[in-house]
């Protein structure tokens, strides 16, 4: 078997960012599909819960903006 290639610090950091982005996208998709058309507060709560399940760290300001985007997008 081949040994795993060693990664440099920038490569490891990039892989970590990509993994976090994929996890956030999964949480976003989950909330969009289950809470489309619901109130802002429900969307915010669902997004916060989904982020915890997917191990995504969201600060409160970003979580509120993301929830507003999901909530407002359902009203178009």
N, CA, C and O atoms as a Tinker XYZ file with bonds, in Angstrom:
   304  protein
     1  N      0.830000   -1.187000    0.000000    73     2
     2  CA     0.000000    0.000000    0.000000    64     1     3
     3  C      0.870000    1.245000    0.000000    63     2     4     5
     4  O      1.954000    1.276000    0.584000    81     3
     5  N      0.376000    2.244000   -0.656000    73     3     6
     6  CA     1.103000    3.513000   -0.685000    64     5     7
     7  C      0.873000    4.277000    0.608000    63     6     8     9
     8  O     -0.204000    4.223000    1.202000    81     7
     9  N      1.890000    4.975000    1.022000    73     7    10
    10  CA     1.735000    5.844000    2.176000    64     9    11
    11  C      0.940000    7.079000    1.769000    63    10    12    13
    12  O      1.029000    7.546000    0.633000    81    11
    13  N      0.165000    7.594000    2.710000    73    11    14
    14  CA    -0.559000    8.843000    2.466000    64    13    15
    15  C      0.446000    9.962000    2.228000    63    14    16    17
    16  O      1.431000   10.076000    2.957000    81    15
    17  N      0.206000   10.783000    1.221000    73    15    18
    18  CA     1.127000   11.907000    1.021000    64    17    19
    19  C      1.013000   12.889000    2.183000    63    18    20    21
    20  O     -0.072000   13.117000    2.718000    81    19
    21  N      2.126000   13.450000    2.553000    73    19    22
    22  CA     2.089000   14.444000    3.629000    64    21    23
    23  C      1.586000   15.758000    3.058000    63    22    24    25
    24  O      1.933000   16.135000    1.938000    81    23
    25  N      0.785000   16.436000    3.818000    73    23    26
    26  CA     0.215000   17.705000    3.365000    64    25    27
    27  C      0.923000   18.854000    4.050000    63    26    28    29
    28  O      1.304000   18.772000    5.217000    81    27
    29  N      1.086000   19.906000    3.310000    73    27    30
    30  CA     1.653000   21.109000    3.891000    64    29    31
    31  C      0.563000   21.828000    4.677000    63    30    32    33
    32  O     -0.622000   21.534000    4.520000    81    31
    33  N      0.963000   22.756000    5.507000    73    31    34
    34  CA    -0.015000   23.502000    6.309000    64    33    35
    35  C     -1.043000   24.222000    5.428000    63    34    36    37
    36  O     -2.234000   24.162000    5.731000    81    35
    37  N     -0.629000   24.900000    4.350000    73    35    38
    38  CA    -1.636000   25.557000    3.498000    64    37    39
    39  C     -2.603000   24.557000    2.853000    63    38    40    41
    40  O     -3.791000   24.849000    2.713000    81    39
    41  N     -2.108000   23.395000    2.466000    73    39    42
    42  CA    -2.991000   22.384000    1.873000    64    41    43
    43  C     -4.001000   21.880000    2.900000    63    42    44    45
    44  O     -5.184000   21.734000    2.594000    81    43
    45  N     -3.538000   21.621000    4.099000    73    43    46
    46  CA    -4.436000   21.152000    5.161000    64    45    47
    47  C     -5.476000   22.217000    5.487000    63    46    48    49
    48  O     -6.644000   21.897000    5.711000    81    47
    49  N     -5.065000   23.466000    5.515000    73    47    50
    50  CA    -6.001000   24.560000    5.792000    64    49    51
    51  C     -7.047000   24.669000    4.685000    63    50    52    53
    52  O     -8.230000   24.874000    4.958000    81    51
    53  N     -6.607000   24.530000    3.443000    73    51    54
    54  CA    -7.534000   24.587000    2.314000    64    53    55
    55  C     -8.535000   23.437000    2.376000    63    54    56    57
    56  O     -9.728000   23.640000    2.155000    81    55
    57  N     -8.059000   22.244000    2.673000    73    55    58
    58  CA    -8.970000   21.101000    2.793000    64    57    59
    59  C     -9.972000   21.307000    3.916000    63    58    60    61
    60  O    -11.140000   20.941000    3.783000    81    59
    61  N     -9.528000   21.885000    5.008000    73    59    62
    62  CA   -10.433000   22.172000    6.121000    64    61    63
    63  C    -11.505000   23.182000    5.702000    63    62    64    65
    64  O    -12.677000   23.019000    6.040000    81    63
    65  N    -11.104000   24.223000    4.967000    73    63    66
    66  CA   -12.078000   25.222000    4.504000    64    65    67
    67  C    -13.089000   24.598000    3.555000    63    66    68    69
    68  O    -14.280000   24.899000    3.632000    81    67
    69  N    -12.630000   23.735000    2.665000    73    67    70
    70  CA   -13.527000   23.075000    1.724000    64    69    71
    71  C    -14.511000   22.179000    2.476000    63    70    72    73
    72  O    -15.702000   22.164000    2.165000    81    71
    73  N    -14.015000   21.437000    3.459000    73    71    74
    74  CA   -14.888000   20.577000    4.254000    64    73    75
    75  C    -15.938000   21.395000    4.995000    63    74    76    77
    76  O    -17.108000   21.013000    5.028000    81    75
    77  N    -15.533000   22.515000    5.590000    73    75    78
    78  CA   -16.492000   23.374000    6.285000    64    77    79
    79  C    -17.529000   23.941000    5.325000    63    78    80    81
    80  O    -18.709000   24.028000    5.664000    81    79
    81  N    -17.094000   24.327000    4.133000    73    79    82
    82  CA   -18.032000   24.848000    3.131000    64    81    83
    83  C    -19.043000   23.779000    2.729000    63    82    84    85
    84  O    -20.227000   24.074000    2.567000    81    83
    85  N    -18.586000   22.553000    2.568000    73    83    86
    86  CA   -19.494000   21.466000    2.204000    64    85    87
    87  C    -20.482000   21.185000    3.325000    63    86    88    89
    88  O    -21.655000   20.913000    3.068000    81    87
    89  N    -20.016000   21.249000    4.561000    73    87    90
    90  CA   -20.907000   21.031000    5.702000    64    89    91
    91  C    -21.946000   22.151000    5.791000    63    90    92    93
    92  O    -23.123000   21.899000    6.050000    81    91
    93  N    -21.496000   23.396000    5.573000    73    91    94
    94  CA   -22.442000   24.512000    5.612000    64    93    95
    95  C    -23.474000   24.370000    4.495000    63    94    96    97
    96  O    -24.659000   24.629000    4.704000    81    95
    97  N    -23.027000   23.962000    3.325000    73    95    98
    98  CA   -23.952000   23.788000    2.200000    64    97    99
    99  C    -24.989000   22.711000    2.517000    63    98   100   101
   100  O    -26.156000   22.837000    2.146000    81    99
   101  N    -24.559000   21.658000    3.202000    73    99   102
   102  CA   -25.500000   20.596000    3.591000    64   101   103
   103  C    -26.527000   21.130000    4.580000    63   102   104   105
   104  O    -27.717000   20.839000    4.459000    81   103
   105  N    -26.072000   21.910000    5.558000    73   103   106
   106  CA   -27.000000   22.491000    6.542000    64   105   107
   107  C    -27.953000   23.463000    5.854000    63   106   108   109
   108  O    -29.153000   23.452000    6.128000    81   107
   109  N    -27.430000   24.296000    4.969000    73   107   110
   110  CA   -28.246000   25.258000    4.223000    64   109   111
   111  C    -29.310000   24.524000    3.407000    63   110   112   113
   112  O    -30.486000   24.887000    3.447000    81   111
   113  N    -28.905000   23.508000    2.681000    73   111   114
   114  CA   -29.836000   22.743000    1.858000    64   113   115
   115  C    -30.919000   22.069000    2.682000    63   114   116   117
   116  O    -32.083000   22.026000    2.285000    81   115
   117  N    -30.525000   21.548000    3.828000    73   115   118
   118  CA   -31.492000   20.900000    4.722000    64   117   119
   119  C    -32.569000   21.893000    5.157000    63   118   120   121
   120  O    -33.760000   21.585000    5.116000    81   119
   121  N    -32.144000   23.073000    5.568000    73   119   122
   122  CA   -33.095000   24.078000    6.051000    64   121   123
   123  C    -33.947000   24.618000    4.909000    63   122   124   125
   124  O    -35.146000   24.839000    5.084000    81   123
   125  N    -33.349000   24.829000    3.754000    73   123   126
   126  CA   -34.133000   25.315000    2.611000    64   125   127
   127  C    -35.227000   24.332000    2.228000    63   126   128   129
   128  O    -36.339000   24.735000    1.884000    81   127
   129  N    -34.915000   23.058000    2.287000    73   127   130
   130  CA   -35.908000   22.075000    1.861000    64   129   131
   131  C    -36.977000   21.816000    2.923000    63   130   132   133
   132  O    -38.096000   21.431000    2.583000    81   131
   133  N    -36.657000   22.018000    4.187000    73   131   134
   134  CA   -37.636000   21.706000    5.238000    64   133   135
   135  C    -38.355000   22.933000    5.793000    63   134   136   137
   136  O    -39.431000   22.800000    6.375000    81   135
   137  N    -37.787000   24.118000    5.625000    73   135   138
   138  CA   -38.375000   25.309000    6.242000    64   137   139
   139  C    -38.699000   26.411000    5.235000    63   138   140   141
   140  O    -38.815000   27.579000    5.607000    81   139
   141  N    -38.843000   26.047000    3.977000    73   139   142
   142  CA   -39.187000   27.017000    2.943000    64   141   143
   143  C    -40.561000   27.601000    3.237000    63   142   144   145
   144  O    -41.524000   26.861000    3.435000    81   143
   145  N    -40.653000   28.920000    3.267000    73   143   146
   146  CA   -41.944000   29.569000    3.484000    64   145   147
   147  C    -42.342000   29.721000    4.940000    63   146   148   149
   148  O    -43.452000   30.168000    5.226000    81   147
   149  N    -41.474000   29.366000    5.860000    73   147   150
   150  CA   -41.799000   29.507000    7.283000    64   149   151
   151  C    -41.291000   30.835000    7.820000    63   150   152   153
   152  O    -40.587000   31.569000    7.126000    81   151
   153  N    -41.649000   31.131000    9.040000    73   151   154
   154  CA   -41.276000   32.414000    9.634000    64   153   155
   155  C    -39.754000   32.505000    9.844000    63   154   156   157
   156  O    -39.054000   31.495000    9.910000    81   155
   157  N    -39.278000   33.736000    9.946000    73   155   158
   158  CA   -37.848000   33.973000   10.147000    64   157   159
   159  C    -37.339000   33.255000   11.385000    63   158   160   161
   160  O    -36.284000   32.621000   11.349000    81   159
   161  N    -38.082000   33.351000   12.481000    73   159   162
   162  CA   -37.635000   32.721000   13.730000    64   161   163
   163  C    -37.511000   31.204000   13.591000    63   162   164   165
   164  O    -36.566000   30.607000   14.106000    81   163
   165  N    -38.453000   30.589000   12.904000    73   163   166
   166  CA   -38.380000   29.141000   12.685000    64   165   167
   167  C    -37.172000   28.779000   11.826000    63   166   168   169
   168  O    -36.481000   27.796000   12.094000    81   167
   169  N    -36.924000   29.579000   10.794000    73   167   170
   170  CA   -35.781000   29.330000    9.916000    64   169   171
   171  C    -34.474000   29.497000   10.694000    63   170   172   173
   172  O    -33.561000   28.683000   10.557000    81   171
   173  N    -34.386000   30.539000   11.501000    73   171   174
   174  CA   -33.176000   30.770000   12.290000    64   173   175
   175  C    -32.922000   29.613000   13.247000    63   174   176   177
   176  O    -31.791000   29.141000   13.364000    81   175
   177  N    -33.950000   29.161000   13.921000    73   175   178
   178  CA   -33.804000   28.040000   14.853000    64   177   179
   179  C    -33.380000   26.765000   14.112000    63   178   180   181
   180  O    -32.512000   26.028000   14.579000    81   179
   181  N    -33.993000   26.519000   12.968000    73   179   182
   182  CA   -33.651000   25.326000   12.188000    64   181   183
   183  C    -32.223000   25.397000   11.662000    63   182   184   185
   184  O    -31.509000   24.395000   11.660000    81   183
   185  N    -31.806000   26.581000   11.215000    73   183   186
   186  CA   -30.443000   26.744000   10.707000    64   185   187
   187  C    -29.424000   26.540000   11.821000    63   186   188   189
   188  O    -28.393000   25.902000   11.610000    81   187
   189  N    -29.699000   27.066000   12.981000    73   187   190
   190  CA   -28.802000   26.895000   14.123000    64   189   191
   191  C    -28.698000   25.419000   14.501000    63   190   192   193
   192  O    -27.605000   24.918000   14.764000    81   191
   193  N    -29.817000   24.734000   14.528000    73   191   194
   194  CA   -29.820000   23.300000   14.851000    64   193   195
   195  C    -29.083000   22.492000   13.796000    63   194   196   197
   196  O    -28.298000   21.603000   14.126000    81   195
   197  N    -29.332000   22.796000   12.535000    73   195   198
   198  CA   -28.660000   22.071000   11.449000    64   197   199
   199  C    -27.149000   22.312000   11.488000    63   198   200   201
   200  O    -26.363000   21.397000   11.244000    81   199
   201  N    -26.755000   23.531000   11.790000    73   199   202
   202  CA   -25.322000   23.832000   11.881000    64   201   203
   203  C    -24.663000   23.028000   12.997000    63   202   204   205
   204  O    -23.537000   22.554000   12.849000    81   203
   205  N    -25.359000   22.879000   14.095000    73   203   206
   206  CA   -24.819000   22.062000   15.191000    64   205   207
   207  C    -24.700000   20.603000   14.775000    63   206   208   209
   208  O    -23.692000   19.956000   15.060000    81   207
   209  N    -25.730000   20.077000   14.097000    73   207   210
   210  CA   -25.688000   18.681000   13.649000    64   209   211
   211  C    -24.555000   18.438000   12.666000    63   210   212   213
   212  O    -23.910000   17.390000   12.696000    81   211
   213  N    -24.313000   19.414000   11.789000    73   211   214
   214  CA   -23.277000   19.275000   10.771000    64   213   215
   215  C    -21.912000   19.774000   11.256000    63   214   216   217
   216  O    -20.953000   19.802000   10.485000    81   215
   217  N    -21.824000   20.161000   12.512000    73   215   218
   218  CA   -20.561000   20.654000   13.115000    64   217   219
   219  C    -20.019000   21.875000   12.383000    63   218   220   221
   220  O    -18.828000   21.969000   12.087000    81   219
   221  N    -20.921000   22.801000   12.103000    73   219   222
   222  CA   -20.550000   24.059000   11.456000    64   221   223
   223  C    -20.655000   25.162000   12.498000    63   222   224   225
   224  O    -21.661000   25.277000   13.198000    81   223
   225  N    -19.617000   25.961000   12.592000    73   223   226
   226  CA   -19.637000   27.067000   13.545000    64   225   227
   227  C    -20.182000   28.314000   12.849000    63   226   228   229
   228  O    -19.627000   28.774000   11.851000    81   227
   229  N    -21.266000   28.849000   13.385000    73   227   230
   230  CA   -21.866000   30.073000   12.844000    64   229   231
   231  C    -21.895000   31.121000   13.939000    63   230   232   233
   232  O    -22.316000   30.844000   15.062000    81   231
   233  N    -21.448000   32.321000   13.613000    73   231   234
   234  CA   -21.643000   33.381000   14.594000    64   233   235
   235  C    -23.075000   33.892000   14.452000    63   234   236   237
   236  O    -23.714000   33.688000   13.420000    81   235
   237  N    -23.566000   34.547000   15.478000    73   235   238
   238  CA   -24.981000   34.950000   15.513000    64   237   239
   239  C    -25.345000   35.887000   14.368000    63   238   240   241
   240  O    -26.428000   35.782000   13.792000    81   239
   241  N    -24.439000   36.800000   14.042000    73   239   242
   242  CA   -24.722000   37.757000   12.978000    64   241   243
   243  C    -24.885000   37.050000   11.634000    63   242   244   245
   244  O    -25.826000   37.324000   10.888000    81   243
   245  N    -23.965000   36.144000   11.336000    73   243   246
   246  CA   -24.051000   35.420000   10.066000    64   245   247
   247  C    -25.271000   34.513000   10.032000    63   246   248   249
   248  O    -25.941000   34.412000    9.004000    81   247
   249  N    -25.564000   33.856000   11.139000    73   247   250
   250  CA   -26.732000   32.974000   11.197000    64   249   251
   251  C    -28.002000   33.760000   10.914000    63   250   252   253
   252  O    -28.879000   33.276000   10.199000    81   251
   253  N    -28.115000   34.968000   11.466000    73   251   254
   254  CA   -29.300000   35.794000   11.234000    64   253   255
   255  C    -29.390000   36.216000    9.766000    63   254   256   257
   256  O    -30.474000   36.200000    9.182000    81   255
   257  N    -28.266000   36.590000    9.173000    73   255   258
   258  CA   -28.277000   36.991000    7.754000    64   257   259
   259  C    -28.633000   35.811000    6.857000    63   258   260   261
   260  O    -29.404000   35.956000    5.909000    81   259
   261  N    -28.067000   34.640000    7.160000    73   259   262
   262  CA   -28.363000   33.451000    6.354000    64   261   263
   263  C    -29.831000   33.062000    6.490000    63   262   264   265
   264  O    -30.478000   32.720000    5.500000    81   263
   265  N    -30.355000   33.113000    7.703000    73   263   266
   266  CA   -31.766000   32.780000    7.922000    64   265   267
   267  C    -32.668000   33.771000    7.189000    63   266   268   269
   268  O    -33.695000   33.380000    6.633000    81   267
   269  N    -32.295000   35.037000    7.184000    73   267   270
   270  CA   -33.093000   36.037000    6.466000    64   269   271
   271  C    -33.070000   35.764000    4.971000    63   270   272   273
   272  O    -34.081000   35.936000    4.290000    81   271
   273  N    -31.926000   35.342000    4.463000    73   271   274
   274  CA   -31.822000   35.025000    3.031000    64   273   275
   275  C    -32.737000   33.842000    2.682000    63   274   276   277
   276  O    -33.420000   33.872000    1.659000    81   275
   277  N    -32.752000   32.828000    3.508000    73   275   278
   278  CA   -33.634000   31.667000    3.263000    64   277   279
   279  C    -35.089000   32.091000    3.388000    63   278   280   281
   280  O    -35.916000   31.748000    2.544000    81   279
   281  N    -35.399000   32.836000    4.443000    73   279   282
   282  CA   -36.783000   33.287000    4.675000    64   281   283
   283  C    -37.255000   34.202000    3.544000    63   282   284   285
   284  O    -38.344000   34.010000    3.003000    81   283
   285  N    -36.446000   35.186000    3.190000    73   283   286
   286  CA   -36.843000   36.149000    2.160000    64   285   287
   287  C    -36.906000   35.490000    0.786000    63   286   288   289
   288  O    -37.753000   35.845000   -0.034000    81   287
   289  N    -36.018000   34.534000    0.531000    73   287   290
   290  CA   -36.039000   33.843000   -0.750000    64   289   291
   291  C    -37.315000   33.058000   -0.979000    63   290   292   293
   292  O    -37.724000   32.848000   -2.121000    81   291
   293  N    -37.938000   32.627000    0.091000    73   291   294
   294  CA   -39.172000   31.861000   -0.043000    64   293   295
   295  C    -40.356000   32.769000   -0.342000    63   294   296   297
   296  O    -41.436000   32.285000   -0.683000    81   295
   297  N    -40.170000   34.066000   -0.221000    73   295   298
   298  CA   -41.268000   35.009000   -0.455000    64   297   299
   299  C    -41.259000   35.569000   -1.874000    63   298   300   301
   300  O    -42.173000   36.297000   -2.261000    81   299
   301  N    -40.232000   35.233000   -2.648000    73   299   302
   302  CA   -40.148000   35.779000   -4.022000    64   301   303
   303  C    -41.177000   35.175000   -4.933000    63   302   304
   304  O    -41.240000   35.525000   -6.112000    81   303
